[in-house]
Amino acid sequence: MAVAIGFGQSAAFSKALLFLHRSGRRSFTAFSAPYSSSATAASSSSAFSSADKLRSQKWRAPVASVLERGGVKIARDDVVRDEPTNNIPDTIFTKLGQQLHRRNQHPIGILKNAIYDYFDSNYENKFDKFDDLCPIVTVKQNFDDVLVPADHVSRSYNDTYYIDPQTVLRCHTSAHQAELLSMGHKKFLVTGDVYRRDSIDATHYPVFHQMEGVRVFSPNDWELSGQDGTAYAAEDLKKCLEGLARHLFGAVEMRWIDTYFPFTDPSFELEIYFQEKWLEVLGCGVTEQEILKRSGNSNNVAWAFGLGLERLAMVLFDIPDIRLFWSTDERFTSQFSEGQLGVKFKPFSKFPPCYKDMSFWINESFTENNLCEVIRGIAGDLVEEVCLIDDFTNKKGMTSHCYRIAYRSMERSLTDEEINELQWNVREQVESKLKVVLR
Ligand code: PHE
């Protein structure tokens, strides 16, 4: 996502906010990773025997047909369909309903609770809290209701998971704003899992968690202040979020950056100075009047914010790789306890990565997100990074890409044999599903 580049903070944290630019154009951060001297050459598929091929069919465990987790019951057939208008793989289906944010001993749940504490102790009338709204929403909820333009890139099949042309896995918690406002809620927090097709590296995962906050004001609130409603809401919003950042991070340096979202005006980003870098932690702004009008709040003014819980948790708990949040390894899960914000994670091991390169001639419909989906579909959480390391166009106008795939388990050493098998499968499926020509 095109957020961070140019503001000086870590490119690694650059994709949590989806809607920063009017056009929503993406810029790739993956191009910049250097060659690693430990890289091994690409395996060629011809090096594999048919026995390897047979074995490679067994790489994935069967997928349950109905998920029942955290009170959410979702049938696989309702989500994953073999139709061109559906782009949801089984790996994503298995994440639905896991609800890391509702586990009080998980870093994401601990962080959610710490933010709840801040709002509970600073506001007499508590914020209404929602943390089990279903992640399957309509295109109308996800985009139209929050005024995302019809041609915005975030609506594309390349960026969003579609169940069918009218139904998506929410790509932000803002998908619930309009509905909750229409129901009459004036102060609320929505926490949930959100889904975005994306590239692969240590800070990007196609499922992550966001918290949305909305507060509605009525004329009484701002009339005595001598400010207009918008200025009053913007000031209140900034005060609220600066307080939250201090509550979570202590006395930190912070700065506000003006930005753009379709659903707020003015819009801001908050950055905090952490470990010698400016880190974007949230997006927010004064809610577009049209949203308030449609929800029966014409005479009101409101603010809204959306923050990414993983990126905050990675910093607060020193968690080096976003895949760890999904780990069921006791050496990870046992390090966190309820109410303990910011306990530093002690890596239990660092297993060596294994690199495999693959080159192919791309076609017009090729996208890096599609490539990453195929790779994740095969290697799951064993893939750590997919990085474009070479890109050229020949005299005939054919473009070749070379990608370096880093395989690494967080939990154990991988054998050469299993990596070769994964890579063999990747090559085969990249060729057949993406219709590219391997070199
Ligand atoms: N929904 C926005 C995103 O995911 C964040 C946001 C929420 C910005 C609310 C402004 C107001 O990028």
Residues whose N, C-alpha, C, O or C-beta is under 5 A from the ligand:
A	BS01	LIG	A16 L17 L18 F19 C171 H172 S174 F261 T264 G283 C284 G285 A304 F305 G306
